Amino acid sequence: MDDHLLHIRHRTEYRYAFPVRFGTHRLVMRPREGHDLRVESHQLSVSPEASVTWTRDIFGNSVAWARMEGESTTLEVISEVVVRRFFDPSSPPTFDHSPSAYPPEYDGIEQGVAAAYLAPVFPEETQALQGWLTSLPKPTDFPSIEAFVVRLTECIKDAVKYQRRESKGVQSPGSTLALGSGSCRDSATLMMETLRHLGIAARFASGYLDCPATRAARGSTHAWTEVYFPHLGWRGFDPTTGRVCDHRHIVTGTSHHPRGVMPLSGRYSGPANAFLSMSVGVEFSSPETSIA
C-alpha cells in the first residue's frame, strides 16, 4: 500500500462592473473523506470578508455557507487543501466481488434510498432518448453489469466531443447528443440519465482530476458518474476520458442531481449589466511546494 500527499488550490473569481451586494453563497469544495482519502488540512478564504458556517448535507457532503457584508466589484474564493491518498499504484481498480447480474437487485433496506438514484432528472426527454438507448449494446449481452457500464463509459466518450463550458448548469442529455459535444458535467449527466433509464442506480460526482493540465496549472473542476452495484457499492466512471475512475479522481461532492454539487453557487443584487466575467483555476502540487 502506498500513500501520497497532494496540495490542491482551487480559486474562483467573479468580476462586476459596478459594486454589488452578495447573498449567502454555498460552497462544495472540501474533498469527501473515506478509506481511500483523508484531508490533512483545509483553508478557505473569501473576499470580501465573510462569516463561514460548515454543515453536512443529506448526501454526506461537507458544505460551507459564506455570508458577506457590504458591496464589492469582485468575489474571490480560494480553497487550499492537503489530502492524503491511499492506493496501490501497481494495482488498477478491479471489481473484486461476485459479478452483478442484470437487472440489478438492490437489498431491501437500500431500495428506498436507491429510488432517488433511479429517477431521471430529465423525465421530459424519455421519448427523445429512446433512439440513443436502442443504439447502445444491451446490458444482457455482457457477463455483468460492471462490464456493461465500462462499455457505456467508452461509448459516451466516443459519442460526445469534450468542450469546456464556463456557463452555469448542464445541458440536457438530448442537447448533448444532438450537439455531439459537451463539458465533463454534460457527459456525466448523459451517463447518469442513461443508466437510470436502464434501471441502474447512478449519481453525479464533482471534484478534481489529477492530470497533466492540472499539474501545469491549467486545470479546472471535473465531473463524472458514480454507479451503485449490489454488494460492491459506489464506483466511479469518467465518460469524458472513457475510463474507470481511480485515485486521480478526488470527489468533493455527490448528489442525485447535478445542481446539488456545484462548487460555488449563490446570488448577488445590483445592476442587471453588472456581471463581467468568471474565472476558475485548479492547481496541484506537492505540499512542500508553495503555490503563489
C-alpha atoms as a printed R data frame, in Angstrom:
    type eleno elety resid chain resno       x       y       z
1   ATOM     1    CA   MET     A     1   0.000   0.000   0.000
2   ATOM     2    CA   ASP     A     2   1.287   3.452  -0.876
3   ATOM     3    CA   ASP     A     3   0.039   6.878   0.134
4   ATOM     4    CA   HIS     A     4   0.581  10.278  -1.377
5   ATOM     5    CA   LEU     A     5   0.132  13.800  -0.117
6   ATOM     6    CA   LEU     A     6  -1.348  16.283  -2.581
7   ATOM     7    CA   HIS     A     7  -1.839  20.059  -2.314
8   ATOM     8    CA   ILE     A     8  -4.903  21.383  -4.182
9   ATOM     9    CA   ARG     A     9  -5.513  25.091  -4.738
10  ATOM    10    CA   HIS     A    10  -8.929  25.960  -6.172
11  ATOM    11    CA   ARG     A    11  -9.525  29.636  -6.957
12  ATOM    12    CA   THR     A    12 -12.761  31.161  -8.274
13  ATOM    13    CA   GLU     A    13 -13.202  34.840  -9.082
14  ATOM    14    CA   TYR     A    14 -16.278  36.785 -10.191
15  ATOM    15    CA   ARG     A    15 -15.859  40.324 -11.522
16  ATOM    16    CA   TYR     A    16 -18.514  43.034 -11.774
17  ATOM    17    CA   ALA     A    17 -18.629  46.433 -13.500
18  ATOM    18    CA   PHE     A    18 -20.341  48.025 -10.507
19  ATOM    19    CA   PRO     A    19 -20.363  47.305  -6.780
20  ATOM    20    CA   VAL     A    20 -22.900  44.585  -5.972
21  ATOM    21    CA   ARG     A    21 -24.185  43.022  -2.769
22  ATOM    22    CA   PHE     A    22 -23.883  39.264  -2.286
23  ATOM    23    CA   GLY     A    23 -26.395  36.864  -0.867
24  ATOM    24    CA   THR     A    24 -25.352  33.774   1.065
25  ATOM    25    CA   HIS     A    25 -23.191  31.502  -1.107
26  ATOM    26    CA   ARG     A    26 -22.988  27.710  -0.931
27  ATOM    27    CA   LEU     A    27 -19.555  26.123  -1.353
28  ATOM    28    CA   VAL     A    28 -18.872  22.421  -2.036
29  ATOM    29    CA   MET     A    29 -15.072  22.322  -2.152
30  ATOM    30    CA   ARG     A    30 -13.876  20.095   0.690
31  ATOM    31    CA   PRO     A    31 -12.972  16.582  -0.537
32  ATOM    32    CA   ARG     A    32 -15.031  13.680   0.803
33  ATOM    33    CA   GLU     A    33 -13.028  11.556   3.214
34  ATOM    34    CA   GLY     A    34 -13.006   7.775   3.450
35  ATOM    35    CA   HIS     A    35 -10.818   4.685   3.430
36  ATOM    36    CA   ASP     A    36  -9.027   5.947   0.312
37  ATOM    37    CA   LEU     A    37  -8.553   9.636   1.153
38  ATOM    38    CA   ARG     A    38  -8.007  11.793   4.226
39  ATOM    39    CA   VAL     A    39  -7.988  15.594   4.483
40  ATOM    40    CA   GLU     A    40  -4.822  16.653   6.335
41  ATOM    41    CA   SER     A    41  -5.573  20.385   6.283
42  ATOM    42    CA   HIS     A    42  -8.043  22.767   4.657
43  ATOM    43    CA   GLN     A    43  -8.081  26.549   4.475
44  ATOM    44    CA   LEU     A    44 -10.933  28.513   2.926
45  ATOM    45    CA   SER     A    45 -10.640  32.255   2.231
46  ATOM    46    CA   VAL     A    46 -13.386  34.507   0.896
47  ATOM    47    CA   SER     A    47 -13.118  38.120  -0.280
48  ATOM    48    CA   PRO     A    48 -14.979  40.288   0.562
49  ATOM    49    CA   GLU     A    49 -14.671  39.024   4.123
50  ATOM    50    CA   ALA     A    50 -17.334  36.527   5.076
51  ATOM    51    CA   SER     A    51 -18.576  34.556   8.051
52  ATOM    52    CA   VAL     A    52 -18.481  30.849   7.177
53  ATOM    53    CA   THR     A    53 -20.640  28.088   8.634
54  ATOM    54    CA   TRP     A    54 -19.995  24.408   7.894
55  ATOM    55    CA   THR     A    55 -22.756  21.827   7.544
56  ATOM    56    CA   ARG     A    56 -23.181  18.345   6.095
57  ATOM    57    CA   ASP     A    57 -25.982  17.930   3.557
58  ATOM    58    CA   ILE     A    58 -28.347  14.991   3.053
59  ATOM    59    CA   PHE     A    59 -25.824  13.331   0.714
60  ATOM    60    CA   GLY     A    60 -22.997  13.492   3.264
61  ATOM    61    CA   ASN     A    61 -21.136  16.340   1.538
62  ATOM    62    CA   SER     A    62 -19.300  18.997   3.568
63  ATOM    63    CA   VAL     A    63 -20.928  22.318   2.664
64  ATOM    64    CA   ALA     A    64 -19.717  25.793   3.642
65  ATOM    65    CA   TRP     A    65 -22.155  28.718   3.763
66  ATOM    66    CA   ALA     A    66 -20.483  32.111   3.257
67  ATOM    67    CA   ARG     A    67 -22.274  35.290   4.335
68  ATOM    68    CA   MET     A    68 -20.694  38.520   3.104
69  ATOM    69    CA   GLU     A    69 -21.329  42.081   4.231
70  ATOM    70    CA   GLY     A    70 -21.124  45.261   2.176
71  ATOM    71    CA   GLU     A    71 -20.605  45.693  -1.554
72  ATOM    72    CA   SER     A    72 -17.736  44.830  -3.902
73  ATOM    73    CA   THR     A    73 -16.809  44.617  -7.584
74  ATOM    74    CA   THR     A    74 -15.188  41.198  -7.076
75  ATOM    75    CA   LEU     A    75 -15.901  37.942  -5.303
76  ATOM    76    CA   GLU     A    76 -12.913  35.647  -4.760
77  ATOM    77    CA   VAL     A    77 -12.991  32.233  -3.122
78  ATOM    78    CA   ILE     A    78  -9.799  30.247  -2.566
79  ATOM    79    CA   SER     A    79  -9.825  26.714  -1.200
80  ATOM    80    CA   GLU     A    80  -6.453  25.216  -0.275
81  ATOM    81    CA   VAL     A    81  -6.426  21.628   0.891
82  ATOM    82    CA   VAL     A    82  -3.831  18.953   1.529
83  ATOM    83    CA   VAL     A    83  -5.102  15.401   1.103
84  ATOM    84    CA   ARG     A    84  -3.503  12.033   1.684
85  ATOM    85    CA   ARG     A    85  -4.479   9.375  -0.856
86  ATOM    86    CA   PHE     A    86  -4.176   5.674  -0.073
87  ATOM    87    CA   PHE     A    87  -3.727   3.423  -3.101
88  ATOM    88    CA   ASP     A    88  -1.526   0.797  -4.653
89  ATOM    89    CA   PRO     A    89  -0.066   2.289  -7.872
90  ATOM    90    CA   SER     A    90   0.693  -1.175  -9.225
91  ATOM    91    CA   SER     A    91  -2.894  -2.380  -8.869
92  ATOM    92    CA   PRO     A    92  -5.600  -0.771 -11.048
93  ATOM    93    CA   PRO     A    93  -9.226  -0.633  -9.812
94  ATOM    94    CA   THR     A    94 -10.955  -4.024 -10.031
95  ATOM    95    CA   PHE     A    95 -14.407  -5.366  -9.357
96  ATOM    96    CA   ASP     A    96 -13.276  -7.848  -6.734
97  ATOM    97    CA   HIS     A    97 -16.604  -9.456  -5.904
98  ATOM    98    CA   SER     A    98 -19.182 -11.732  -7.455
99  ATOM    99    CA   PRO     A    99 -20.360 -10.109 -10.733
100 ATOM   100    CA   SER     A   100 -23.733  -8.380 -10.609
101 ATOM   101    CA   ALA     A   101 -26.342  -9.786 -12.991
102 ATOM   102    CA   TYR     A   102 -28.671  -7.531 -14.973
103 ATOM   103    CA   PRO     A   103 -31.116  -6.194 -13.951
104 ATOM   104    CA   PRO     A   104 -29.634  -5.270 -10.572
105 ATOM   105    CA   GLU     A   105 -31.404  -6.394  -7.413
106 ATOM   106    CA   TYR     A   106 -30.905  -3.939  -4.581
107 ATOM   107    CA   ASP     A   107 -31.145  -5.042  -0.982
108 ATOM   108    CA   GLY     A   108 -34.473  -4.341   0.662
109 ATOM   109    CA   ILE     A   109 -33.035  -1.864   3.158
110 ATOM   110    CA   GLU     A   110 -31.386   0.058   0.295
111 ATOM   111    CA   GLN     A   111 -34.340   0.268  -2.089
112 ATOM   112    CA   GLY     A   112 -35.819   3.425  -0.574
113 ATOM   113    CA   VAL     A   113 -32.532   5.292  -0.988
114 ATOM   114    CA   ALA     A   114 -31.752   3.742  -4.370
115 ATOM   115    CA   ALA     A   115 -35.062   5.094  -5.711
116 ATOM   116    CA   ALA     A   116 -33.648   8.647  -5.674
117 ATOM   117    CA   TYR     A   117 -30.787   7.476  -7.904
118 ATOM   118    CA   LEU     A   118 -33.082   5.687 -10.343
119 ATOM   119    CA   ALA     A   119 -35.464   8.566 -11.137
120 ATOM   120    CA   PRO     A   120 -34.480  10.521 -14.303
121 ATOM   121    CA   VAL     A   121 -33.581  14.182 -13.805
122 ATOM   122    CA   PHE     A   122 -34.995  14.984 -17.264
123 ATOM   123    CA   PRO     A   123 -38.157  12.838 -17.486
124 ATOM   124    CA   GLU     A   124 -39.467  15.031 -20.307
125 ATOM   125    CA   GLU     A   125 -36.703  13.660 -22.545
126 ATOM   126    CA   THR     A   126 -37.572  10.000 -22.058
127 ATOM   127    CA   GLN     A   127 -39.008   9.656 -25.527
128 ATOM   128    CA   ALA     A   128 -36.181  11.607 -27.147
129 ATOM   129    CA   LEU     A   129 -33.590   9.288 -25.587
130 ATOM   130    CA   GLN     A   130 -35.105   6.091 -26.962
131 ATOM   131    CA   GLY     A   131 -33.019   6.224 -30.129
132 ATOM   132    CA   TRP     A   132 -29.833   6.593 -28.088
133 ATOM   133    CA   LEU     A   133 -30.794   3.776 -25.740
134 ATOM   134    CA   THR     A   134 -31.609   1.494 -28.663
135 ATOM   135    CA   SER     A   135 -28.234   2.196 -30.282
136 ATOM   136    CA   LEU     A   136 -26.295   1.044 -27.230
137 ATOM   137    CA   PRO     A   137 -25.107  -2.502 -26.553
138 ATOM   138    CA   LYS     A   138 -27.638  -4.404 -24.447
139 ATOM   139    CA   PRO     A   139 -26.749  -4.916 -20.777
140 ATOM   140    CA   THR     A   140 -27.832  -8.556 -21.079
141 ATOM   141    CA   ASP     A   141 -25.107  -9.154 -23.689
142 ATOM   142    CA   PHE     A   142 -22.411  -8.686 -21.031
143 ATOM   143    CA   PRO     A   143 -21.279 -11.086 -18.306
144 ATOM   144    CA   SER     A   144 -22.024  -8.490 -15.616
145 ATOM   145    CA   ILE     A   145 -23.461  -5.035 -15.048
146 ATOM   146    CA   GLU     A   146 -19.932  -3.836 -14.319
147 ATOM   147    CA   ALA     A   147 -18.725  -4.907 -17.764
148 ATOM   148    CA   PHE     A   148 -21.656  -3.151 -19.414
149 ATOM   149    CA   VAL     A   149 -21.014   0.117 -17.515
150 ATOM   150    CA   VAL     A   150 -17.364   0.055 -18.581
151 ATOM   151    CA   ARG     A   151 -18.500  -0.244 -22.212
152 ATOM   152    CA   LEU     A   152 -21.094   2.516 -21.769
153 ATOM   153    CA   THR     A   153 -18.352   4.804 -20.456
154 ATOM   154    CA   GLU     A   154 -16.399   4.197 -23.656
155 ATOM   155    CA   CYS     A   155 -19.496   4.721 -25.834
156 ATOM   156    CA   ILE     A   156 -20.178   8.154 -24.369
157 ATOM   157    CA   LYS     A   157 -16.525   9.117 -24.743
158 ATOM   158    CA   ASP     A   158 -16.787   8.237 -28.447
159 ATOM   159    CA   ALA     A   159 -20.162   9.959 -28.949
160 ATOM   160    CA   VAL     A   160 -19.515  13.262 -27.150
161 ATOM   161    CA   LYS     A   161 -16.616  15.545 -28.040
162 ATOM   162    CA   TYR     A   162 -15.281  17.351 -24.988
163 ATOM   163    CA   GLN     A   163 -15.890  21.083 -24.983
164 ATOM   164    CA   ARG     A   164 -15.095  23.225 -21.970
165 ATOM   165    CA   ARG     A   165 -18.005  25.454 -20.992
166 ATOM   166    CA   GLU     A   166 -17.875  28.211 -18.364
167 ATOM   167    CA   SER     A   167 -21.647  28.797 -18.391
168 ATOM   168    CA   LYS     A   168 -23.698  27.595 -15.457
169 ATOM   169    CA   GLY     A   169 -25.715  24.399 -15.311
170 ATOM   170    CA   VAL     A   170 -25.692  21.330 -17.513
171 ATOM   171    CA   GLN     A   171 -27.009  20.578 -20.968
172 ATOM   172    CA   SER     A   172 -29.910  18.188 -21.133
173 ATOM   173    CA   PRO     A   173 -28.965  14.702 -22.381
174 ATOM   174    CA   GLY     A   174 -30.903  15.322 -25.595
175 ATOM   175    CA   SER     A   175 -28.980  18.532 -26.247
176 ATOM   176    CA   THR     A   176 -25.635  16.831 -25.626
177 ATOM   177    CA   LEU     A   177 -26.485  14.042 -28.061
178 ATOM   178    CA   ALA     A   178 -27.806  16.466 -30.688
179 ATOM   179    CA   LEU     A   179 -24.706  18.658 -30.474
180 ATOM   180    CA   GLY     A   180 -22.316  15.740 -30.163
181 ATOM   181    CA   SER     A   181 -20.314  17.805 -27.692
182 ATOM   182    CA   GLY     A   182 -20.362  18.950 -24.104
183 ATOM   183    CA   SER     A   183 -18.410  19.598 -20.947
184 ATOM   184    CA   CYS     A   184 -17.446  16.919 -18.429
185 ATOM   185    CA   ARG     A   185 -20.601  17.652 -16.440
186 ATOM   186    CA   ASP     A   186 -22.722  17.251 -19.598
187 ATOM   187    CA   SER     A   187 -21.213  13.827 -20.321
188 ATOM   188    CA   ALA     A   188 -21.638  12.824 -16.672
189 ATOM   189    CA   THR     A   189 -25.293  13.845 -16.795
190 ATOM   190    CA   LEU     A   190 -25.876  11.910 -20.022
191 ATOM   191    CA   MET     A   191 -24.332   8.794 -18.492
192 ATOM   192    CA   MET     A   192 -26.301   9.173 -15.269
193 ATOM   193    CA   GLU     A   193 -29.582   9.532 -17.144
194 ATOM   194    CA   THR     A   194 -28.797   6.621 -19.465
195 ATOM   195    CA   LEU     A   195 -28.131   4.309 -16.530
196 ATOM   196    CA   ARG     A   196 -31.281   5.376 -14.724
197 ATOM   197    CA   HIS     A   197 -33.398   4.670 -17.788
198 ATOM   198    CA   LEU     A   198 -31.876   1.185 -17.758
199 ATOM   199    CA   GLY     A   199 -32.750   0.637 -14.105
200 ATOM   200    CA   ILE     A   200 -29.203   1.062 -12.757
201 ATOM   201    CA   ALA     A   201 -28.715   3.448  -9.819
202 ATOM   202    CA   ALA     A   202 -26.332   6.308 -10.620
203 ATOM   203    CA   ARG     A   203 -25.351   9.678  -9.185
204 ATOM   204    CA   PHE     A   204 -23.465  12.815 -10.217
205 ATOM   205    CA   ALA     A   205 -19.973  13.360  -8.795
206 ATOM   206    CA   SER     A   206 -17.970  16.585  -8.772
207 ATOM   207    CA   GLY     A   207 -14.376  17.210  -7.794
208 ATOM   208    CA   TYR     A   208 -10.883  17.284  -9.230
209 ATOM   209    CA   LEU     A   209  -8.863  15.198 -11.663
210 ATOM   210    CA   ASP     A   210  -5.135  14.759 -11.146
211 ATOM   211    CA   CYS     A   211  -3.950  15.115 -14.745
212 ATOM   212    CA   PRO     A   212  -1.187  16.885 -16.723
213 ATOM   213    CA   ALA     A   213  -3.312  20.014 -17.271
214 ATOM   214    CA   THR     A   214  -3.918  20.415 -13.551
215 ATOM   215    CA   ARG     A   215  -0.259  19.797 -12.771
216 ATOM   216    CA   ALA     A   216   0.610  22.553 -15.251
217 ATOM   217    CA   ALA     A   217  -1.810  24.979 -13.517
218 ATOM   218    CA   ARG     A   218  -4.284  24.840 -16.402
219 ATOM   219    CA   GLY     A   219  -6.858  22.722 -14.619
220 ATOM   220    CA   SER     A   220 -10.446  23.244 -13.597
221 ATOM   221    CA   THR     A   221 -13.035  21.297 -11.677
222 ATOM   222    CA   HIS     A   222 -14.180  17.958 -13.068
223 ATOM   223    CA   ALA     A   223 -17.320  15.822 -13.051
224 ATOM   224    CA   TRP     A   224 -18.097  12.139 -13.602
225 ATOM   225    CA   THR     A   225 -20.677   9.481 -12.764
226 ATOM   226    CA   GLU     A   226 -20.838   7.021  -9.887
227 ATOM   227    CA   VAL     A   227 -22.780   3.761 -10.174
228 ATOM   228    CA   TYR     A   228 -24.160   1.675  -7.312
229 ATOM   229    CA   PHE     A   229 -23.559  -2.060  -7.663
230 ATOM   230    CA   PRO     A   230 -25.185  -4.596  -5.320
231 ATOM   231    CA   HIS     A   231 -22.645  -5.945  -2.805
232 ATOM   232    CA   LEU     A   232 -19.919  -3.639  -4.150
233 ATOM   233    CA   GLY     A   233 -21.248  -0.137  -3.556
234 ATOM   234    CA   TRP     A   234 -20.468   3.084  -5.381
235 ATOM   235    CA   ARG     A   235 -17.842   3.045  -8.133
236 ATOM   236    CA   GLY     A   236 -16.830   5.959 -10.358
237 ATOM   237    CA   PHE     A   237 -16.758   6.077 -14.163
238 ATOM   238    CA   ASP     A   238 -15.475   9.002 -16.210
239 ATOM   239    CA   PRO     A   239 -17.227   9.300 -19.601
240 ATOM   240    CA   THR     A   240 -15.067  12.291 -20.533
241 ATOM   241    CA   THR     A   241 -11.929  10.136 -20.506
242 ATOM   242    CA   GLY     A   242 -13.723   6.836 -21.166
243 ATOM   243    CA   ARG     A   243 -12.161   5.168 -18.136
244 ATOM   244    CA   VAL     A   244 -12.939   3.725 -14.734
245 ATOM   245    CA   CYS     A   245 -12.170   6.260 -12.000
246 ATOM   246    CA   ASP     A   246  -9.153   5.724  -9.759
247 ATOM   247    CA   HIS     A   247  -7.093   7.628  -7.178
248 ATOM   248    CA   ARG     A   248  -6.678  10.512  -9.620
249 ATOM   249    CA   HIS     A   249 -10.363  11.387  -9.197
250 ATOM   250    CA   ILE     A   250 -10.864  13.359  -5.976
251 ATOM   251    CA   VAL     A   251 -14.518  13.757  -5.006
252 ATOM   252    CA   THR     A   252 -15.784  16.926  -3.341
253 ATOM   253    CA   GLY     A   253 -19.487  16.149  -3.661
254 ATOM   254    CA   THR     A   254 -22.046  13.633  -4.888
255 ATOM   255    CA   SER     A   255 -25.757  14.092  -5.459
256 ATOM   256    CA   HIS     A   256 -28.781  12.619  -7.200
257 ATOM   257    CA   HIS     A   257 -28.897  15.890  -9.218
258 ATOM   258    CA   PRO     A   258 -26.076  17.879 -10.919
259 ATOM   259    CA   ARG     A   259 -27.153  21.075  -9.151
260 ATOM   260    CA   GLY     A   260 -26.533  19.507  -5.750
261 ATOM   261    CA   VAL     A   261 -22.742  19.672  -6.009
262 ATOM   262    CA   MET     A   262 -21.972  22.939  -7.770
263 ATOM   263    CA   PRO     A   263 -18.630  24.089  -6.286
264 ATOM   264    CA   LEU     A   264 -19.919  27.641  -5.760
265 ATOM   265    CA   SER     A   265 -23.468  28.922  -6.019
266 ATOM   266    CA   GLY     A   266 -25.344  31.975  -4.801
267 ATOM   267    CA   ARG     A   267 -26.940  35.245  -5.830
268 ATOM   268    CA   TYR     A   268 -25.961  38.881  -5.987
269 ATOM   269    CA   SER     A   269 -28.047  42.079  -6.179
270 ATOM   270    CA   GLY     A   270 -27.064  45.014  -8.334
271 ATOM   271    CA   PRO     A   271 -27.499  46.450 -11.850
272 ATOM   272    CA   ALA     A   272 -28.621  43.933 -14.459
273 ATOM   273    CA   ASN     A   273 -25.489  44.546 -16.544
274 ATOM   274    CA   ALA     A   274 -23.060  44.365 -13.619
275 ATOM   275    CA   PHE     A   275 -21.608  40.913 -14.285
276 ATOM   276    CA   LEU     A   276 -18.373  40.919 -16.278
277 ATOM   277    CA   SER     A   277 -16.640  37.562 -16.004
278 ATOM   278    CA   MET     A   278 -15.880  34.438 -14.022
279 ATOM   279    CA   SER     A   279 -12.592  32.547 -13.877
280 ATOM   280    CA   VAL     A   280 -11.752  29.215 -12.263
281 ATOM   281    CA   GLY     A   281  -8.347  27.678 -11.729
282 ATOM   282    CA   VAL     A   282  -7.261  24.449 -10.044
283 ATOM   283    CA   GLU     A   283  -3.592  23.671  -9.326
284 ATOM   284    CA   PHE     A   284  -1.982  20.551  -7.870
285 ATOM   285    CA   SER     A   285   1.447  20.348  -6.256
286 ATOM   286    CA   SER     A   286   3.325  18.556  -3.514
287 ATOM   287    CA   PRO     A   287   2.619  20.048  -0.067
288 ATOM   288    CA   GLU     A   288   6.209  21.290   0.160
289 ATOM   289    CA   THR     A   289   5.750  23.414  -2.984
290 ATOM   290    CA   SER     A   290   4.408  26.896  -2.419
291 ATOM   291    CA   ILE     A   291   1.598  27.954  -4.765
292 ATOM   292    CA   ALA     A   292   1.558  31.705  -5.337
